[in-house]
Amino acid sequence: MQKWSVYMVRCCDGSLYTGIATDIASRIAKHNEGKASKYTRAKLPVELVYCESVSSHGDALRREYAIKQLSPKIKRELLCSAMNTLHTHY
């Protein structure tokens, strides 16, 4: 079974883009080559700022949709929460 991830990248203009992938490193490279998304193509370079593993393609699509429905403010709070969790574990 393939592992899926939901990710967010920060574009050079500060906007956030949410997507799904099975290979995050490859997907980010594709974004930065201008080959992954029409949205990010004009906002390069992008930087990975959030990633979460999910169990299936369907779960990834549902989580991606849920994140895309959040306001920019709530998305930033999600990022801050994830960063705080990382810092408390190290």
Secondary structure by P-SEA (a helix, b strand, c coil): cbbbbbbbbbccccbbbbbccccaaaaaaaaaacccccccccccccccccccccccaaaaaaaaaaaaaccaaaaaaaaaaaaaaaaaac
